[in-house]
Amino acid sequence: MTVSPKTVYFNLANIDRVDPVTGAMYRQEAQEVLATPSIELKLRAAIANRLNRANQVLAMATVGSEDSY
């Protein structure tokens, strides 16, 4: 992993302000942090919460009223 977990945490806070490719990179970095057991659980949980919120916003923005699952 090349980005620190704290940077990942802060990047996720601004994910709605970046282009889709950068947002995808932020999500990938977050997944790498979540899969690293040596990173403090409290920090991984905070990142997981931010990633979950970012994914919910993305889902709401990309699914229109006429779309179905």
C-alpha positions as CSV (number, residue, x, y, z in Angstrom):
1,M,0.0,0.0,0.0
2,T,1.4,3.4,-1.0
3,V,-1.1,5.7,0.8
4,S,-1.3,6.0,4.5
5,P,-4.6,5.0,6.2
6,K,-5.2,8.5,7.4
7,T,-4.8,9.8,3.9
8,V,-7.4,7.2,2.7
9,Y,-9.7,8.4,5.5
10,F,-9.5,12.0,4.4
11,N,-9.7,11.2,0.7
12,L,-13.0,9.4,1.3
13,A,-14.4,12.6,2.9
14,N,-13.8,14.4,-0.4
15,I,-14.7,11.6,-2.8
16,D,-17.7,13.4,-4.1
17,R,-15.5,16.3,-5.3
18,V,-13.2,14.2,-7.6
19,D,-13.7,12.6,-11.0
20,P,-15.0,9.0,-11.2
21,V,-11.5,7.5,-11.9
22,T,-10.0,9.2,-8.9
23,G,-13.0,8.1,-6.8
24,A,-12.4,4.5,-7.9
25,M,-8.8,4.8,-6.9
26,Y,-9.9,6.1,-3.5
27,R,-12.3,3.1,-3.1
28,Q,-9.5,0.7,-4.0
29,E,-7.1,2.2,-1.5
30,A,-9.8,2.0,1.1
31,Q,-10.3,-1.7,0.3
32,E,-6.6,-2.3,0.7
33,V,-6.6,-0.6,4.2
34,L,-9.7,-2.7,5.2
35,A,-7.8,-5.9,4.2
36,T,-4.7,-5.1,6.3
37,P,-5.1,-6.5,9.8
38,S,-2.0,-4.7,11.1
39,I,-3.8,-1.3,10.8
40,E,-5.6,-0.3,13.9
41,L,-9.2,-1.6,14.1
42,K,-10.6,1.7,15.1
43,L,-9.1,3.4,12.0
44,R,-10.3,0.6,9.7
45,A,-13.8,0.9,11.1
46,A,-13.8,4.6,10.5
47,I,-12.7,4.1,6.9
48,A,-15.3,1.4,6.4
49,N,-18.0,3.8,7.6
50,R,-16.8,6.5,5.2
51,L,-16.6,4.1,2.3
52,N,-20.1,2.8,3.0
53,R,-21.5,6.3,3.0
54,A,-19.6,7.2,-0.2
55,N,-21.0,4.0,-1.8
56,Q,-24.5,4.9,-0.8
57,V,-24.2,8.4,-2.3
58,L,-22.8,6.9,-5.5
59,A,-25.6,4.4,-5.7
60,M,-28.2,7.1,-5.2
61,A,-26.6,9.3,-7.9
62,T,-26.3,6.5,-10.5
63,V,-29.7,4.9,-10.1
64,G,-32.4,6.9,-11.6
65,S,-36.1,6.6,-10.9
66,E,-36.6,4.5,-14.0
67,D,-33.8,2.1,-13.3
68,S,-34.4,-1.3,-11.7
69,Y,-32.2,-3.6,-9.8
